[in-house]
Amino acid sequence: MVKMFEEFQKHLMEDENPSLYFDEIINNKDIYTLYPYTLLRNLIETPQSPVHHPEGNVWKHTMLVIDNAAKRKEISENPIAFMWAALLHDLGKAPTTKVKKEKITSYDHDKVGANLSREFLCALTNDEALINQVTALVRWHMQTLFVTKNLPFGNVKEMAADISIKEIALLSECDRLGRGDMNDTKICEEKENIKSFVKKCEAQLLSSK
């Protein structure tokens, strides 16, 4: 377990495109039949809405996200936690995804994913600081959508008490760009959404003082 943790972290931190490593081993290593690695393997079988995720299943999305994160990790406050969060951010989609009348949803995957991320890392490391940081990033990674869309699930005050808003914004940017149909126009739109998220959070926190 420790060896694989170190191997995963090495590729997350050193590879220009970590997806090349993870795509190769996900189908070629028996370790993915063992817990906690099954939590990652399950993402291959988890579908997503083709409207929002034309790239396909959750695993394909995750691979795009970690490659985007690898290009931005140097501006993270905690690059190691940031890269682990990029890899684990959608673990919650496997148990929460529902298909009903051709509509695919994964409500509360952020909350469920936070618990699964903690379980995953606790099985591999005793680094409590890392575990807590990754768990918080996963827990709050959907707040960008909730806050910018003024949805009732937004909770800026609690999020800010748990994790840096700028770190959530950075992870969210990688998440939003990790899709199969991104072009220059959509990339600009998503970056503007991230800026709007940060401004709204700062305004809410200021007004609550």
C-alpha positions as CSV (number, residue, x, y, z in Angstrom):
1,M,0.0,0.0,0.0
2,V,2.7,2.4,1.0
3,K,4.7,1.7,-2.2
4,M,1.6,2.4,-4.4
5,F,0.9,5.6,-2.5
6,E,4.4,6.8,-3.2
7,E,4.2,5.8,-6.8
8,F,0.9,7.5,-7.3
9,Q,2.2,10.7,-5.7
10,K,5.4,10.6,-7.8
11,H,3.4,10.6,-11.0
12,L,0.9,13.2,-9.8
13,M,3.8,15.5,-8.9
14,E,6.3,14.9,-11.6
15,D,4.4,14.0,-14.8
16,E,3.4,16.6,-17.4
17,N,0.3,14.4,-18.1
18,P,-0.3,12.0,-15.2
19,S,-3.2,10.5,-17.1
20,L,-0.8,8.5,-19.2
21,Y,0.4,6.6,-16.2
22,F,-3.0,6.1,-14.6
23,D,-4.7,5.1,-17.9
24,E,-2.0,2.5,-18.4
25,I,-2.1,0.9,-14.9
26,I,-5.9,1.0,-14.4
27,N,-6.4,-1.9,-16.7
28,N,-3.0,-3.7,-16.3
29,K,-2.6,-3.9,-12.5
30,D,-4.4,-6.4,-10.3
31,I,-4.2,-3.8,-7.5
32,Y,-7.3,-2.2,-8.8
33,T,-9.3,-5.3,-7.7
34,L,-8.3,-4.4,-4.1
35,Y,-9.7,-1.8,-1.7
36,P,-9.2,1.2,-1.7
37,Y,-8.2,1.2,-5.4
38,T,-11.6,-0.2,-6.4
39,L,-12.9,3.3,-5.6
40,L,-11.0,4.6,-8.6
41,R,-11.8,1.5,-10.8
42,N,-15.5,2.1,-10.2
43,L,-15.3,5.5,-12.0
44,I,-14.8,3.7,-15.3
45,E,-18.3,2.2,-15.0
46,T,-19.9,5.5,-13.9
47,P,-21.6,7.4,-16.7
48,Q,-22.1,11.2,-16.9
49,S,-24.5,13.4,-18.6
50,P,-23.4,13.8,-22.3
51,V,-24.7,17.3,-22.2
52,H,-22.2,18.4,-19.5
53,H,-19.6,15.7,-20.0
54,P,-19.2,14.8,-23.7
55,E,-15.9,13.1,-22.8
56,G,-17.7,10.1,-21.3
57,N,-17.5,8.4,-18.0
58,V,-16.1,9.8,-14.7
59,W,-12.7,8.1,-15.2
60,K,-12.2,9.9,-18.5
61,H,-13.2,13.2,-16.9
62,T,-10.9,12.6,-14.0
63,M,-7.9,12.0,-16.3
64,L,-8.6,15.4,-18.1
65,V,-8.8,17.1,-14.7
66,I,-5.5,15.7,-13.4
67,D,-3.7,16.8,-16.6
68,N,-5.2,20.3,-16.2
69,A,-4.2,20.3,-12.5
70,A,-0.6,19.2,-13.4
71,K,-0.3,22.4,-15.5
72,R,-1.5,24.6,-12.6
73,K,-0.1,22.8,-9.5
74,E,2.8,25.3,-9.1
75,I,0.4,28.1,-8.2
76,S,-1.4,26.0,-5.6
77,E,-0.8,26.7,-1.9
78,N,-0.3,22.9,-1.3
79,P,0.5,21.2,-4.6
80,I,0.5,17.7,-3.2
81,A,-2.9,18.0,-1.6
82,F,-4.1,19.7,-4.8
83,M,-3.1,16.9,-7.1
84,W,-4.5,14.2,-4.8
85,A,-7.8,16.2,-4.7
86,A,-7.8,16.4,-8.5
87,L,-7.5,12.6,-8.7
88,L,-10.1,11.8,-6.0
89,H,-12.5,14.7,-6.4
90,D,-15.3,12.7,-8.1
91,L,-15.1,9.4,-6.1
92,G,-18.5,10.2,-4.8
93,K,-20.1,9.9,-8.2
94,A,-19.9,6.1,-8.3
95,P,-22.3,5.6,-5.4
96,T,-24.5,8.6,-6.1
97,T,-25.0,8.5,-9.8
98,K,-28.6,7.7,-10.8
99,V,-30.1,7.2,-14.3
100,K,-33.8,8.0,-14.6
101,K,-35.6,8.6,-17.8
102,E,-32.3,9.1,-19.6
103,K,-31.3,11.8,-17.1
104,I,-28.0,11.2,-15.3
105,T,-27.6,12.8,-11.9
106,S,-25.0,12.6,-9.0
107,Y,-26.5,14.7,-6.2
108,D,-24.4,15.1,-3.1
109,H,-21.3,13.5,-4.8
110,D,-19.2,16.2,-3.2
111,K,-20.2,15.2,0.3
112,V,-20.0,11.5,-0.3
113,G,-16.8,11.9,-2.1
114,A,-15.2,13.7,0.8
115,N,-15.8,10.7,3.0
116,L,-14.6,8.3,0.4
117,S,-11.5,10.4,-0.2
118,R,-10.7,10.3,3.5
119,E,-11.2,6.5,3.5
120,F,-9.0,6.1,0.4
121,L,-6.1,8.1,1.9
122,C,-6.4,6.7,5.4
123,A,-5.8,3.3,3.9
124,L,-2.5,4.5,2.4
125,T,-1.0,7.1,4.6
126,N,-1.0,8.5,8.2
127,D,-0.4,12.1,7.0
128,E,-3.4,13.7,8.7
129,A,-2.6,17.2,7.4
130,L,-2.7,15.8,3.8
131,I,-5.9,13.8,4.4
132,N,-7.7,16.8,5.9
133,Q,-6.7,19.1,3.1
134,V,-7.7,16.7,0.3
135,T,-11.0,15.9,2.1
136,A,-11.8,19.6,2.3
137,L,-11.0,20.3,-1.3
138,V,-13.2,17.4,-2.4
139,R,-16.0,18.4,0.0
140,W,-16.3,21.9,-1.4
141,H,-15.3,21.5,-5.0
142,M,-18.9,22.0,-6.2
143,Q,-19.3,25.4,-4.5
144,T,-18.2,27.3,-7.6
145,L,-21.3,26.1,-9.4
146,F,-23.5,26.6,-6.4
147,V,-22.3,30.1,-5.6
148,T,-22.2,31.5,-9.2
149,K,-25.7,30.1,-9.9
150,N,-27.0,31.4,-6.6
151,L,-28.2,27.9,-5.7
152,P,-29.3,27.1,-2.1
153,F,-26.5,24.6,-1.6
154,G,-23.9,27.3,-1.5
155,N,-22.2,27.8,1.9
156,V,-19.4,30.3,1.6
157,K,-18.9,30.9,5.3
158,E,-18.5,27.2,6.2
159,M,-16.3,26.6,3.1
160,A,-14.0,29.5,4.0
161,A,-13.6,28.2,7.5
162,D,-12.5,24.8,6.1
163,I,-10.4,25.6,3.1
164,S,-8.9,28.4,1.1
165,I,-11.4,29.9,-1.4
166,K,-8.5,30.3,-3.9
167,E,-7.7,26.6,-3.7
168,I,-11.3,25.7,-4.4
169,A,-11.3,28.1,-7.3
170,L,-8.1,26.5,-8.7
171,L,-9.5,23.0,-8.4
172,S,-12.8,24.1,-9.8
173,E,-11.1,25.6,-12.8
174,C,-9.4,22.3,-13.6
175,D,-12.7,20.5,-13.0
176,R,-14.6,22.7,-15.4
177,L,-11.9,22.6,-18.0
178,G,-11.7,18.8,-17.8
179,R,-14.3,18.2,-20.4
180,G,-14.3,16.8,-23.9
181,D,-15.6,19.8,-25.8
182,M,-13.5,22.7,-24.5
183,N,-12.6,25.4,-27.1
184,D,-11.2,28.9,-26.6
185,T,-14.6,30.5,-26.1
186,K,-15.7,27.9,-23.4
187,I,-12.3,28.1,-21.7
188,C,-12.7,31.9,-21.4
189,E,-16.3,31.5,-20.1
190,E,-15.2,29.0,-17.4
191,K,-12.3,31.3,-16.3
192,E,-14.7,34.2,-16.0
193,N,-17.0,31.9,-13.9
194,I,-14.1,31.2,-11.6
195,K,-13.4,34.9,-11.2
196,S,-17.0,35.6,-10.4
197,F,-17.0,32.8,-7.8
198,V,-14.1,34.4,-6.0
199,K,-15.6,37.9,-6.1
200,K,-19.0,36.6,-4.8
201,C,-17.3,34.7,-2.0
202,E,-15.2,37.7,-0.9
203,A,-18.3,39.9,-1.0
204,Q,-20.3,37.5,1.1
205,L,-17.6,37.1,3.7
206,L,-17.1,40.9,3.9
207,S,-20.8,41.5,4.4
208,S,-21.0,38.9,7.1
209,K,-18.3,40.7,9.3
